[in-house]
Amino acid sequence: MPNEKEIVEGLVSELRRGTVVLSVLSQLGDKEYGYSLVQLLAQKGMAVEANTLYPLLRRLEGQGLLRSEWDTDEAKPRKYYSRTPLGDSVYAALKKEWKTAVDSVAGLTKE
Amino acid sequence: MENKANDRIERYIYQVGRYLPKKNRADIEQEIRTLIGDMLEERCGGREAQQKDIDIVLIELGDPRTLAAKYTEKGGRYLIGPAIYPRYIFVLKIVGLCVAGGVTIAMIVQSFINTEVPPLSHYANWIGTLLSALMGMFTWITLLFALIENRENSRIGQALGKGYDEVERELAGDTGGAFLDSLPEVPQKKAEISRSDAIFGICFSAVFLVLFVVAPQWMAVYLPDGAGGVTLIPLFNLDTLRSLVLPVLLCVALGMVRDVARLSAGQHSLRLALVTIACDLPALFLVIYIVTRKDLFNADLMSQITHHLPEAAGAMETVGTVLGILAPILIALFVFSFVLDMATSLYKGIKYN
């Protein structure tokens, strides 16, 4: 039997999992490369580990929500990601759902 | 120092790459290389990275295989996913029961035949055979279901199972409730088919099949041989039996198809009645074909029994007379039971349809 701490941790990570995509999409209106996004998200209180974020970016690209380009002009070649038009509209839809969910849960947990 | 440190980074990247599909391996490797560089830069500020820094960064990235797995995982890649898992467990249970029953019966028979071996070795033999039979069964069923799960890439799977994606979409509700139409009806109490009957039927077929294929000589009359052991006098002519493997297999398979259909339908319906008839009718003809083969039975049965058991000679005459008309009796019995099965199934199918 898992103890209370493990239960809470498990549930929190489940809660977070769904919000990571929304957070990532939110930051990619302009292009960013992977590690700058790691730092950006961490600064804003939504730390995502690089080994989770990098594969996620690629998956979102595969779904057509992000596009990527290698910038080889700098000293280090970097892959920049940004939202596609599809990504824009998916992000808008997700954001709306999120607002609704936040309001509902806020109402439910007020007491 | 630097060479050795870089060496470790490259080895890490290479190890990740080994588990990546070739298609985008180079791209991901380059991405990880830059990432490691970025992470080291942030960690060290301006100073040169030490071996320890590199180790910490690599540990943070985690086991190369896990990292590669994160890159390759698509939504719902399972060996056996939630869509078919309940069916998988169900099939495992039934087949497990058949296998365990078959092996146990075989071992009991063997312990009667082979009395020279100490009982303990029979137990050991039984446990060993049981374990290896169950393992084999587990492997094959798991393989089969993995194939079904992976139906995107397999025709068998496409024919048999519903893919994970489909179920996922249904759970997410974006099939517009299409699944609502395929929900099974709650059976009327009387229309329900006894699950245990069907399971018993399947197990019986399986055990019979094993007996027939592996040890037809065990379908025999067991006589004490006077030395504490047992003599087996086969009921059937083993040569004839061997030549009948195909029709017997087909016959048992038809019976199993019928029982599996009953099990999955759960209640009587016209469709199930039709399936029953489609299985029973050819099976009946096969049975008649098998029973009417001449030389099916061991022609020397009587004389062999009398040879071993002289005092039974009188009774054997009566038995011999019965055996002479055995084929028509068997045919009558089979026709009766098959027709009864078809008629019952049709009657209930129409009644509860």
Contacts between the chains, C-beta under 8 A, distances in Angstrom:
chain1	res1	chain2	res2	distance
A	33	B	34	7.8
A	34	B	31	6.8
A	34	B	34	7.8
A	34	B	35	6.0
A	34	B	38	7.9
A	35	B	34	7.6
A	35	B	35	5.8
A	35	B	38	3.8
A	35	B	39	6.9
A	35	B	42	7.8
A	39	B	42	7.5
A	49	B	60	7.5
A	50	B	35	5.8
A	50	B	39	6.8
A	50	B	60	7.5
A	50	B	61	6.7
A	51	B	60	7.7
A	51	B	61	5.1
A	51	B	62	5.3
A	51	B	66	7.7
A	51	B	67	5.3
A	51	B	70	6.4
A	52	B	70	6.8
A	54	B	31	6.3
A	54	B	32	7.3
A	54	B	35	6.4
A	54	B	71	7.7
A	55	B	67	7.8
A	55	B	70	4.1
A	55	B	71	4.6
A	55	B	73	7.6
A	58	B	24	7.9
A	58	B	28	7.4
A	58	B	71	6.5
A	59	B	74	7.8
A	70	B	30	8.0
A	76	B	34	5.3
A	76	B	37	5.7
A	76	B	38	7.6
A	77	B	30	6.5
A	77	B	34	6.4
A	78	B	34	5.7
A	79	B	27	7.9
A	79	B	30	7.8
A	79	B	31	5.5
A	79	B	34	7.4
